[in-house]
């Protein structure tokens, strides 16, 4: 067996920032630290922080008044920020700057009187937060059928935005359909799908061609991880999405396979390395890393934590 280890893979700049923020908050403020929704969509990361004393909540009503709460990398709506203020919570905003970009675009278009067509997955934390910025101006579309159901007269002020973690191919197809139906539709100067999502998808698209099996580290509720598995299957390869080695089934592999191994943007490298050891132990696998694109992106910590980081030399 040969393992082809895809690069880039795993944590993106937004996840690194969010995880570092929660780590620093726990160190400085002690526990419990409350987190609104999962800090990132990865069960390994969530359970790790729970063991340190983080408490993940789905409603701010679960947070005692005056306590510290951290908003996850996926962002929140203005309504949630308002509730935090009302409950006198000390809020640390670990929203990924690329998600914030989409929020600001939604606000701008809504103020200018546009109907905003948001391409994304209903119920995803990021989509809920974006819609919350301009709920009366945003229409969500998930697929071709949703686009076909739209009906706007020529000249209607239309713009589209996208969830940052979508499949590049799927989003591109829907955007083409929107432009065919509404040629005047506007879009932001720079696309919304994040650099890390695109780079990880590109790596699977390029390296998956020569693989026999595609193995993706990531959680089932991770949108970008799901897209990586889908890309593998679109290439006609068996493709699996796992949280960790306990999910692995030896029957998926043979000793002759070339296994492409990658990880979603919220999956830690420690799980990748554990998976490599599992394959090496059972199948005598060799390892080769292939870099499709270099990444060197870093996001600053939230303002309340920057001074703390300086004091601790981080």
Phi, psi and omega per residue, in radians:
X1 nan 2.509 3.007
X2 -2.135 2.284 3.013
X3 -1.707 2.167 2.984
X4 -1.777 1.951 -3.075
X5 -1.592 2.015 -3.049
X6 -1.339 2.442 2.991
X7 -2.370 2.293 0.110
X8 -1.381 2.792 3.113
X9 -2.708 2.933 2.974
X10 1.191 -2.697 -2.979
X11 -0.838 2.273 2.992
X12 -1.639 3.107 -3.102
X13 -1.113 -0.649 -3.135
X14 -1.159 -0.722 3.103
X15 -1.192 -0.757 3.089
X16 -0.968 -0.775 3.140
X17 -1.113 -0.792 -3.101
X18 -1.141 -0.772 -3.135
X19 -1.139 -0.753 3.110
X20 -1.115 -0.631 3.131
X21 -1.104 -0.797 -3.122
X22 -1.197 -0.683 3.089
X23 -1.028 -0.828 -3.095
X24 -1.182 -0.673 3.127
X25 -1.101 -0.723 3.116
X26 -1.115 -0.763 -3.133
X27 -1.094 -0.688 -3.018
X28 -1.528 -0.777 -3.023
X29 -1.663 -0.209 -3.078
X30 1.339 -3.030 -3.107
X31 -2.108 2.753 0.067
X32 -1.322 2.523 2.922
X33 -1.909 2.280 -3.120
X34 -1.684 2.465 3.127
X35 -2.219 2.189 3.121
X36 -1.408 1.952 -3.028
X37 1.190 3.062 3.137
X38 -1.122 2.397 -3.130
X39 -0.994 -0.750 2.948
X40 -2.520 2.830 -3.109
X41 -1.445 1.280 3.070
X42 -2.639 2.146 -3.046
X43 -1.174 -0.608 3.117
X44 -1.086 -0.797 -3.140
X45 -1.145 -0.790 -3.128
X46 -1.058 -0.845 -3.115
X47 -1.138 -0.607 3.108
X48 -1.079 -0.764 3.139
X49 -1.276 -0.568 3.059
X50 -1.061 -0.672 3.130
X51 -1.167 -0.369 3.119
X52 -1.585 -0.126 3.110
X53 1.956 0.074 3.067
X54 -1.296 2.484 3.128
X55 -2.073 2.032 -3.118
X56 -1.619 2.251 -3.066
X57 -2.200 2.676 3.075
X58 -1.828 -0.049 3.077
X59 -2.532 2.428 3.118
X60 -1.226 -0.240 3.054
X61 -1.120 -0.343 3.120
X62 -1.399 -0.168 -3.103
X63 -1.694 2.114 3.105
X64 -1.021 2.518 -3.122
X65 -0.990 2.455 3.076
X66 1.452 -0.028 -3.109
X67 -1.470 3.007 3.104
X68 -1.579 2.334 3.080
X69 -2.296 2.460 3.123
X70 -1.992 2.253 3.086
X71 -1.482 2.402 -3.015
X72 -1.251 3.021 -3.117
X73 -1.104 -0.334 -3.058
X74 -1.434 -0.166 3.088
X75 1.534 2.844 3.137
X76 -2.373 2.886 3.128
X77 -1.476 2.849 3.062
X78 -1.006 -0.548 3.129
X79 -1.056 -0.703 3.134
X80 -1.173 -0.706 3.100
X81 -1.084 -0.690 3.129
X82 -1.115 -0.754 3.114
X83 -1.097 -0.689 3.118
X84 -1.065 -0.723 3.107
X85 -1.123 -0.778 -3.126
X86 -1.060 -0.627 -3.114
X87 -1.570 0.134 3.080
X88 0.979 0.698 3.116
X89 -1.486 2.531 3.002
X90 -1.511 1.798 -3.006
X91 -1.684 2.256 3.032
X92 -1.932 2.093 -3.030
X93 -1.678 1.824 3.128
X94 -1.742 0.456 3.100
X95 -1.050 2.340 3.062
X96 -1.036 2.330 3.122
X97 -1.006 -0.477 3.125
X98 -1.271 -0.516 3.030
X99 -1.272 -0.719 3.085
X100 -1.008 -0.676 3.091
X101 -0.971 -0.782 3.136
X102 -1.141 -0.709 3.100
X103 -1.025 -0.800 -3.114
X104 -1.140 -0.627 3.090
X105 -1.137 -0.712 3.121
X106 -1.085 -0.758 3.129
X107 -1.088 -0.770 -3.115
X108 -1.081 -0.859 -3.115
X109 -1.149 -0.694 -3.129
X110 -1.112 -0.745 3.133
X111 -1.108 -0.510 -3.136
X112 -1.508 0.068 3.054
X113 1.505 0.339 3.140
X114 -1.493 2.623 2.823
X115 -1.551 2.205 -3.045
X116 -1.817 2.141 3.056
X117 -1.680 1.958 -3.105
X118 -1.725 2.102 3.105
X119 -1.584 2.047 -3.095
X120 -3.102 -3.031 -3.087
X121 -1.825 2.133 -3.134
X122 -1.024 2.345 3.110
X123 1.567 -0.213 3.095
X124 -1.182 2.452 -3.089
X125 -0.941 -0.725 -3.117
X126 -1.124 -0.746 -3.140
X127 -1.133 -0.731 3.120
X128 -1.049 -0.764 3.133
X129 -1.138 -0.725 -3.134
X130 -1.158 -0.800 3.125
X131 -1.054 -0.606 3.141
X132 -1.102 -0.359 3.111
X133 -1.260 -0.496 -3.101
X134 -2.711 1.148 -2.974
X135 -1.075 -0.518 -3.114
X136 -1.466 -0.192 -3.065
X137 -1.835 -0.194 -2.986
X138 -1.859 2.349 3.038
X139 -2.067 2.198 -3.111
X140 -1.591 2.309 3.004
X141 -2.155 2.398 -3.130
X142 -1.937 -0.458 -3.018
X143 -2.685 -3.064 -3.087
X144 -1.047 -0.677 -3.104
X145 -1.118 -0.665 3.112
X146 -1.116 -0.688 3.118
X147 -1.139 -0.745 -3.126
X148 -1.089 -0.466 -3.105
X149 -1.427 -0.181 -3.139
X150 -1.275 2.552 -3.121
X151 -2.560 1.788 3.134
X152 -2.276 2.448 3.116
X153 -1.283 2.632 3.111
X154 -1.012 2.357 -3.126
X155 1.692 -0.226 3.061
X156 -1.055 2.347 -3.118
X157 -1.262 1.858 -3.088
X158 -2.142 2.524 3.003
X159 -2.540 2.693 3.076
X160 -2.127 2.603 3.019
X161 -2.297 2.854 3.129
X162 -2.314 2.598 2.922
X163 -1.025 2.504 -3.005
X164 -1.291 -0.324 -2.990
X165 -1.887 0.384 -3.093
X166 -1.314 2.848 2.911
X167 -1.113 2.237 3.121
X168 -1.042 -0.730 -3.119
X169 -1.157 -0.787 -3.124
X170 -1.130 -0.784 3.134
X171 -1.093 -0.727 3.135
X172 -1.080 -0.674 3.119
X173 -1.129 -0.770 -3.138
X174 -1.175 -0.676 3.109
X175 -1.095 -0.730 3.104
X176 -1.071 -0.702 3.119
X177 -1.142 -0.695 3.101
X178 -1.102 -0.724 -3.129
X179 -1.208 -0.583 3.090
X180 -1.161 -0.735 -3.097
X181 -1.382 -0.618 -3.072
X182 -2.313 1.375 -3.011
X183 -1.038 -0.356 -3.098
X184 -1.560 -0.020 -3.066
X185 -1.045 2.460 -3.112
X186 -1.797 2.835 3.127
X187 -2.560 2.825 3.100
X188 -1.093 2.732 3.129
X189 -1.030 -0.560 -3.138
X190 -2.162 2.377 -3.055
X191 -1.103 2.774 -3.018
X192 -1.578 -0.487 -3.113
X193 -1.074 2.226 -2.925
X194 -1.258 2.723 -3.101
X195 -0.991 -0.714 -3.069
X196 -1.186 -0.726 3.087
X197 -1.028 -0.821 -3.134
X198 -1.106 -0.768 -3.079
X199 -1.148 -0.704 -3.141
X200 -1.211 -0.623 3.074
X201 -1.185 -0.690 3.119
X202 -1.087 -0.696 -3.134
X203 -1.098 -0.743 3.117
X204 -1.179 -0.686 -3.126
X205 -1.102 -0.709 -3.091
X206 -1.382 -0.869 -3.009
X207 -1.440 -0.397 -3.113
X208 -1.193 -0.349 -3.092
X209 -1.067 -0.609 -3.084
X210 -1.705 0.043 -3.070
X211 -1.595 2.722 3.012
X212 -1.652 -0.543 -3.132
X213 -2.420 2.454 3.058
X214 -1.958 2.176 -3.104
X215 -2.096 2.120 -3.080
X216 -1.995 2.193 3.024
X217 -1.539 2.204 3.141
X218 2.889 2.901 -3.109
X219 -1.624 2.768 -3.067
X220 -1.126 -0.483 -3.141
X221 -1.602 0.193 3.083
X222 -1.595 1.928 -3.079
X223 -1.037 -0.806 -3.075
X224 -1.213 -0.529 3.093
X225 -1.216 -0.711 3.078
X226 -1.022 -0.685 3.141
X227 -1.122 -0.635 3.127
X228 -1.127 -0.745 3.082
X229 -1.092 -0.753 3.140
X230 -1.057 -0.679 3.122
X231 -1.080 -0.723 3.100
X232 -1.071 -0.764 -3.128
X233 -1.197 -0.583 3.094
X234 -1.120 -0.413 3.082
X235 -1.506 0.084 3.104
X236 1.414 0.312 -3.102
X237 -1.837 2.561 2.946
X238 -1.063 2.221 -3.090
X239 -2.345 2.347 -3.036
X240 -2.261 2.497 3.083
X241 -1.985 2.100 -3.071
X242 -2.254 2.579 3.013
X243 -1.358 -0.597 -3.102
X244 -3.010 -3.007 -3.009
X245 -1.158 -0.402 3.115
X246 -1.150 -0.326 3.116
X247 -1.508 -0.185 -3.048
X248 -1.298 2.519 3.111
X249 -2.143 2.042 -3.119
X250 -0.976 -0.454 -3.112
X251 -1.198 -0.199 3.105
X252 -1.255 -0.321 -2.933
X253 -2.196 2.765 2.910
X254 -2.210 2.888 -3.128
X255 -1.193 -0.199 -3.108
X256 -1.699 -0.050 -3.006
X257 -1.249 2.614 2.835
X258 -1.763 2.011 -3.063
X259 -1.852 2.061 3.026
X260 -1.475 2.129 -3.121
X261 -1.997 2.187 3.093
X262 -2.446 3.130 -3.131
X263 -2.570 2.461 3.076
X264 -1.122 2.943 -3.002
X265 -1.216 -0.156 3.101
X266 -2.021 0.230 -3.113
X267 -1.709 2.248 -3.077
X268 -1.313 2.631 -3.123
X269 -1.138 -0.493 -3.139
X270 -1.048 -0.621 3.128
X271 -1.265 -0.621 3.062
X272 -1.041 -0.833 -3.109
X273 -1.152 -0.636 3.086
X274 -1.118 -0.660 3.122
X275 -1.181 -0.688 3.084
X276 -1.036 -0.804 -3.138
X277 -1.088 -0.671 3.123
X278 -1.060 -0.799 -3.130
X279 -1.210 -0.658 3.132
X280 -1.164 -0.705 -3.113
X281 -1.166 -0.723 -3.036
X282 -1.554 -0.490 -3.020
X283 -2.188 0.098 -3.139
X284 1.052 0.620 -3.017
X285 -1.201 2.497 2.932
X286 -1.665 2.875 -3.031
X287 -2.234 2.325 3.062
X288 -2.426 2.184 3.127
X289 -1.662 2.343 3.130
X290 -2.131 2.132 -3.139
X291 -1.744 2.077 -3.138
X292 -1.598 -0.598 -3.134
X293 -2.700 2.417 3.110
X294 -1.415 2.533 3.057
X295 -2.183 2.379 3.088
X296 -2.591 1.077 -3.103
X297 -2.009 2.333 3.117
X298 -2.375 2.409 3.104
X299 -1.965 2.467 3.131
X300 -1.220 2.705 3.050
X301 -1.152 2.765 3.022
X302 -0.981 2.597 -3.046
X303 -0.890 -0.771 -3.110
X304 -1.079 -0.322 -3.064
X305 -1.801 -0.225 -3.049
X306 -1.102 -0.775 -3.127
X307 -1.136 -0.662 3.093
X308 -1.079 -0.720 3.138
X309 -1.116 -0.671 3.112
X310 -1.113 -0.731 -3.119
X311 -1.099 -0.571 -3.106
X312 -1.663 0.067 3.079
X313 1.249 0.528 -3.110
X314 -1.854 nan nan
